[in-house]
Amino acid sequence: MNTENQATDVQTPDGRPEIKRGGWLTAFLILMFIANPLTAIGYFLFPSALVAAFPKATEGMVIGLGMMATLNTVFAAGIWFWKKWGVYGFYASAGVALLVNLYIGLSLFQSITGLLGPVIIYLLTRSRWARFK
């Protein structure tokens, strides 16, 4: 049996159980800690570039996407610390991003690919869901 996907506890030196995050979840969260702040910086520094590429987008909408990318970093931290609100927040953020992407004119396929992140989070957290608070 592949133990990578199993939530296992190990005792810390002070006797508390240490929850194993697993390599895939750890790697994905680290990717989120890198990609989301960089995305937010791009949105905040160059909103007019996105408005030029997607005429239905407004600068306010792009700034909102930057704030969502910032929140995604917070949601990733929540997931790192085993908080359900981090998972739910990430799902909600992806839903809003899907609607915005469709509104500004991305194709249905391009918009739906934005849901890969929540699917990955679901797959990586489902066996550990009882550990989340």
N, C-alpha and C positions, 0 to 999 in steps of 0.2 A: 504494500500500500504506500502511496506517495505521501510522506509526512509533511511535505512542503505546504500542502493545502489544508492541513489539519491544525486546529488551534490547540496548542499544548502549553501547559504551565510548567514552569521551573521555579524552584524556590530561590529567592534572593538571599543575600547574607543575613538580612534581618528577619527572614522567615515568611515574607509576603510572597504571594505567587507573582511571577513575572510572566506576562502574556507574550507569547511569540507572535510577531507580526507576520513573518514569512518573507522570503526574498522578493517575490513578485509584487506584493503590496508595498513593501518598503521601496522598491525601485520605482513603482508608479507614483507614489507620493513624493519621492525626491524629484521626479520629473515634473510633477505639479508645482513643487516649490521653486523650480527653475523657470518653467515655461509661463506660468501665470503672471509673475511679476514682470517678466520681459514683455509679455503681451500687453499688460497694463501700461507700461512705459511707452510702448509704441502707440497705443491709442491716445494717451495723454499728450504726447509730443507731436504727433502727426495726424490729428483728426481730419484736417482738410484733405489729406491724401486719400483717406477712405471715402470721404464725401465725393471726391472727384471720381473715384472708381465706381461708386455706387450712388447715383444721383438721388435715390429715394432716402438715403441716409442723411441725417442732420448731424451737425457737430455735437449737439447735445446728446444725440443717440450714441455717438461714438464715445463720448465721455462716459455715458452710462455703461457702455460695454467695458470700458476701462475700470470702472468701479466694480463691475461684476467679476472681472479678472482678479482684482484685488481681493474681493470677497472669496473667490475660489481658493486663494492662498490661505485665507482664514479657515475655510471649510476643510482644506487638506490638513491643516494643523489640528482641527477637531477630530478628523479621522485618525491622525497619528496618535492622539491621546484618547482614542476609543470613545468618542462622543457621537451619539446618533445624529445630533443636529448637524454635524459635519457632512454626513452622508446625505441627509435630507436636503441640506442647503445646496450641495453639489447637484443633486437631482433637479431642484427648483431652478437653479441657475442655468442648467442645460436646457430646461424647458423654455425659459425666457429667451435664451440665445437662439433656439430653434425658431421661435416666432419672429424674432428680429431678423434672422438670416433670410427667412422666407419673405418678409416684408420688403427688405432692401433689394431683393431680386436674385438671391442665390438660387440655384436649381434645387429641386426637392432632394436629389441625391446628395449634393454638397451640404445641404442643411441637415439631412439625416445623419451624415457622417459625424456631425458634432455630438451625436448621441452615443458614440463609441466609448467615450470616457465614462459616462454613467453605467454603461453595460459592464465595462471592465471593473469599475468599483463594485458593482453588485456581485460579480463573479468572485472577486477577491475578498469580499467581506462576508459573504453569506455563511461560510462555515465558521466564522468567528462572531457572528451577530450576537450571540448570547453574551459575549464579552463587552459589548458596547453598552454604555450607560446613557 
